[in-house]
Every structure is written in C-alpha cells, then in structure tokens.
C-alpha cells in the first residue's frame, strides 16, 4: 500500500520483483500513485495542475528533481514511470486497487494505468471520488472523510480475502 510517490515505489518494487523472478506482493493498494514521472503535460488533469493547490506543476517539477536520479530518464524507465512497463511485466501484476479524485492532477494517468491492466485481463479496479484533490485521504476536513476511510478499509479487507 502506498500513496502518491509511495504508490510509485510500490509499483516500482513490484515490477522489479516480477522482472527478477522473485515473489511479488499478493496485491497492491495504490492511493493516487504517481505512475508517470516524466515532465510533459500530456493529459487534461496534468494541465489542470498548473493551478493545483497541492501538487502544482511547479511542485511536481521540484519533487521530480528530488525523486528522480539525474542519470535516469523517467520518460523511458518503467521503474520510474510504471505506466510505461511492458505488457509482459504488467501481465504478471498481482491484483491492484487504486483510488483517486477527479480533481487530482494524477487522475488521468491513474485511469490509463488501470485501463492497461484491464486490457491485459488483470484484476484491477479504480475507485474515483468526484471533485477530490490530491492528498484527500490525509485531509480530515474532506467532505465524507469517514466514507473515504471506510472505503479504504473495505479495499484492504477485499484484498486480504483474495
């Protein structure tokens, strides 16, 4: 389980384990993960990040510089940008559950990632919260916060029972 950059780390580790032939986690629970560490604005939700209050385009750039090693090409490296992983690697992914808000700059990439898994007939589901921004799971003042936590607990329970 991981959120934002932590979701990226969970995916990168899972893909590395799969590539190495080692046991992967039984499941992945991702909360608005960063699945693409490249720098381009290539979706409506990323373009909206120009004005995002939590992870604006500028903040994403600073975070990318801190997170991505200088000798890495995140637009080509599936371990930095899991959305770029081959069908062969993604085809071996464990069940994936993902939550994201429609107002999150990562929304479109998150749904593209889930769509790739579904196309490969993987057990993957996304729960999308209308008008929620990045980081909403950690914001107690979010509308319906108790429902969000209940949904998270239900996802964890579902994955534990697979």
Buried (B, 14 or more C-beta within 10 A) or exposed (E): BBBBBBBBBBBBBBBBBBBEEEEBBEBBBBBBBBBBBBBEBEBEBBEBBEEBEBBBBEBBEEBBEEBBEEEBEBEEBBBBBBBBBEEEBBBBBBBBBBBBBBBBBBBBBBBBBBEBBBEBEBBBBBBBBEEBBBBBBEBEEBEEBEEBEEBBEEBBEBBEEE
